[in-house]
Amino acid sequence: MAAPEARDDRLLAELRASFEARFGRAPEWGVRAPGRVNLIGEHTDYNGGWVLPCAIDRHTVIAGAARSDGRIRIHSREQSGAGPPVVIRPEASPPRAGDWVDYLRGAVGVVAAESGRRPPGLDLAVASDVPGEAGLSSSAAFSVALVTALERGMGLDLSPTDRGRLAHRAESGFVGVPCGIMDPYASALGRRDHALAIDCRSESVHEVPLPGDALRILVADSGVRRRLTGPGYGDRRAECEAACAAAAAQLAGPGRPAPGSLRDVEPADLPRLAPALAPVLFRRLRHVVTENRRVVAFRAALAARDFARAGALLREGMASLRDDFEVSLPELDHLCALGDAAPGVFGSRLTGAGFGGCTLHLVERERAAAAAAAIATGFEARFGRRPPVFEVAAADGAEILGGPGFPARG
């Protein structure tokens, strides 16, 4: 496994070469934005709850240079392949086309509206080592990187929160992904060696130190791909909205306002709600209510260095995601079972929305390599293919890089 610095340098070198090959000149600047892993707090963000993600040392990088004709040309190593750059005209306010370039169209629209200025002509080349459709937020990394690239190309000065907020508006409002703020905020505001405790109602963010002297985070890729624009994710959001409306009808009364979101439902309310809600809606509600409490408890366990408790909370969350929220698959179940059985692993669960993607495993530092090998070998024995299992570290959020050689970072 390549060291993060060597992998990052290789990605930037490949990006510069791609830019020169496509546009016939050297790039003038670069930006990058990380993917994320969500430690705990799944499907709570769009229900106004708490989450605990961290940005990771896998990035989407964009190289750019100005053009004089007002057009924006973009080429993506992952999406375009050997094809030509795609051209858009910012002044034309192009409608959504249903392709990957919608992320650029959306970013142009929200940044222009925020700044009151039309973006200039730009050539943009994109490359990424964030696995796509794997639950590591490749789409948010792309959105945040695009907003940061437009910031650099337009000479703006956005805060990290601005970058996350605008990226969320572009992805949810224009592209049509019904996502919460967690992913773009993690990509924009991440801090090395820290997770982010995000209150998705107030949008407040607090940095939470991760005990890297004792723990490592492993990610196992099931190889099953999923799309948040598909029916499963949207169905769960609709079910949560229906569950909230049903709970409000039962809980509202003198001295207690109707819940505005599932965040307002307490664990003590569950016995009263169980016979009153349709079974599927009750299960969705129960997951969100208990998951919010797990986020708070997990943060306390990290602070106390009670890693056994933290691992138990991951396992509880996985059971809830599998049984109550029903977003797991046999591949994800098996990866978690393998992880939990491996010496040195405190706990495992799927990360991201589910329906495929990756699992995370909280592991003793000295046993991470052996645990990764055990997970990969066990999965291969059952499914006939060896999954990527790799270590991730909490990384800084989006940043503008230096000049043509991108020597400066930060």
Secondary structure, DSSP 8 states (H G I E B T S, - for coil): ---HHHHHHHHHHHHHHHHHHHHSS--SEEEEEEEEEEEE--S-GGGT-EEEEEEEEEEEEEEEEEESSS-EEEEEHHHHTTS--EEE-GGG-----SSTTHHHHHHHHHHHHHHTS---EEEEEEEE-S-TTSSS-HHHHHHHHHHHHHHHHHT----HHHHHHHHHIIIIIII-----SHHHHHHHH--TTEEEEEETTTTEEEEEE--TTTEEEEEEE-S----TTSHHHHHHHHHHHHHHHHHHHHH-BTTB---SSGGG--GGGHHHHTTTS-HHHHHHHHHHHHHHHHHHHHHHHHHTT-HHHHHHHHHHHHHHHHHTS----HHHHHHHHHHHHSTTEEEEEEESS-SSSEEEEEEEGGGHHHHHHHHHHHHHHHHSS---EEEE-B----EEB-STT---B-
